[in-house]
Amino acid sequence: MPGNGYQNSPTIATVVITLTRTTTINKAVRRMKHDI
């Protein structure tokens, strides 16, 4: 069971990182469109 929780941790971290990157990219794209 401890090993199971350990496997889930990196997965959750990867999802959080992916969401953060997506949000950052979306913000950057909106700024670029707004500047143009």
MDTraj code that builds the backbone (N, CA, C; nanometers):
import mdtraj as md
import numpy as np

residues = "MET PRO GLY ASN GLY TYR GLN ASN SER PRO THR ILE ALA THR VAL VAL ILE THR LEU THR ARG THR THR THR ILE ASN LYS ALA VAL ARG ARG MET LYS HIS ASP ILE".split()
xyz = np.array([
    [0.0830, -0.1218, 0.0000],
    [0.0000, 0.0000, 0.0000],
    [0.0868, 0.1275, 0.0000],
    [0.1942, 0.1351, 0.0798],
    [0.2788, 0.2559, 0.0767],
    [0.3340, 0.2808, -0.0636],
    [0.3732, 0.1718, -0.1325],
    [0.4271, 0.1863, -0.2676],
    [0.3224, 0.2449, -0.3603],
    [0.1964, 0.2082, -0.3387],
    [0.0885, 0.2580, -0.4222],
    [0.0780, 0.4104, -0.4101],
    [0.0788, 0.4622, -0.2883],
    [0.0693, 0.6063, -0.2665],
    [0.1883, 0.6776, -0.3275],
    [0.3048, 0.6131, -0.3217],
    [0.4250, 0.6758, -0.3773],
    [0.4119, 0.6891, -0.5291],
    [0.3484, 0.5910, -0.5927],
    [0.3314, 0.5963, -0.7383],
    [0.2348, 0.7084, -0.7762],
    [0.1345, 0.7323, -0.6944],
    [0.0350, 0.8350, -0.7256],
    [0.0939, 0.9756, -0.7117],
    [0.1896, 0.9936, -0.6214],
    [0.2453, 1.1269, -0.5960],
    [0.3055, 1.1900, -0.7218],
    [0.3991, 1.1243, -0.7897],
    [0.4592, 1.1837, -0.9104],
    [0.3534, 1.2138, -1.0162],
    [0.2520, 1.1281, -1.0243],
    [0.1471, 1.1510, -1.1249],
    [0.0742, 1.2814, -1.0962],
    [0.0380, 1.3024, -0.9703],
    [-0.0321, 1.4260, -0.9321],
    [0.0585, 1.5457, -0.9591],
    [0.1858, 1.5336, -0.9251],
    [0.2808, 1.6436, -0.9470],
    [0.2904, 1.6754, -1.0954],
    [0.2933, 1.5720, -1.1795],
    [0.3016, 1.5933, -1.3246],
    [0.1780, 1.6669, -1.3743],
    [0.0616, 1.6285, -1.3246],
    [-0.0632, 1.6949, -1.3660],
    [-0.0596, 1.8417, -1.3255],
    [-0.0153, 1.8690, -1.2028],
    [-0.0096, 2.0079, -1.1548],
    [0.0856, 2.0894, -1.2414],
    [0.2033, 2.0319, -1.2711],
    [0.3026, 2.1024, -1.3541],
    [0.2443, 2.1299, -1.4923],
    [0.1768, 2.0293, -1.5491],
    [0.1185, 2.0460, -1.6830],
    [0.0140, 2.1569, -1.6811],
    [-0.0722, 2.1575, -1.5797],
    [-0.1767, 2.2607, -1.5703],
    [-0.1131, 2.3989, -1.5557],
    [-0.0077, 2.4068, -1.4750],
    [0.0587, 2.5355, -1.4544],
    [0.1188, 2.5857, -1.5843],
    [0.1842, 2.4939, -1.6577],
    [0.2445, 2.5354, -1.7859],
    [0.1364, 2.5805, -1.8828],
    [0.0274, 2.5054, -1.8889],
    [-0.0819, 2.5399, -1.9817],
    [-0.1373, 2.6775, -1.9479],
    [-0.1576, 2.7031, -1.8192],
    [-0.2113, 2.8332, -1.7769],
    [-0.1141, 2.9445, -1.8154],
    [0.0152, 2.9218, -1.7925],
    [0.1162, 3.0235, -1.8248],
    [0.1180, 3.0502, -1.9742],
    [0.1119, 2.9434, -2.0544],
    [0.1131, 2.9593, -2.2000],
    [-0.0110, 3.0362, -2.2450],
    [-0.1265, 3.0011, -2.1894],
    [-0.2511, 3.0694, -2.2273],
    [-0.2422, 3.2187, -2.1950],
    [-0.1857, 3.2510, -2.0787],
    [-0.1723, 3.3918, -2.0410],
    [-0.0799, 3.4640, -2.1392],
    [0.0295, 3.3991, -2.1753],
    [0.1257, 3.4596, -2.2684],
    [0.0596, 3.4827, -2.4039],
    [-0.0180, 3.3848, -2.4495],
    [-0.0851, 3.3973, -2.5797],
    [-0.1843, 3.5129, -2.5756],
    [-0.2573, 3.5253, -2.4668],
    [-0.3553, 3.6340, -2.4557],
    [-0.2851, 3.7686, -2.4583],
    [-0.1695, 3.7788, -2.3907],
    [-0.0949, 3.9055, -2.3900],
    [-0.0491, 3.9393, -2.5313],
    [0.0024, 3.8392, -2.6026],
    [0.0499, 3.8617, -2.7386],
    [-0.0644, 3.9111, -2.8267],
    [-0.1796, 3.8444, -2.8175],
    [-0.2948, 3.8854, -2.8991],
    [-0.3395, 4.0254, -2.8600],
    [-0.3352, 4.0552, -2.7315],
    [-0.3803, 4.1863, -2.6834],
    [-0.2861, 4.2954, -2.7331],
    [-0.1551, 4.2676, -2.7331],
    [-0.0567, 4.3664, -2.7786],
    [-0.0743, 4.3933, -2.9272],
    [-0.1085, 4.2900, -3.0039],
    [-0.1266, 4.3070, -3.1487],
    [-0.2616, 4.3742, -3.1713],
])
top = md.Topology()
chain = top.add_chain()
for i, resn in enumerate(residues, 1):
    res = top.add_residue(resn, chain, resSeq=i)
    for name in ("N", "CA", "C"):
        top.add_atom(name, md.element.get_by_symbol(name[0]), res)
traj = md.Trajectory(xyz[None], top)
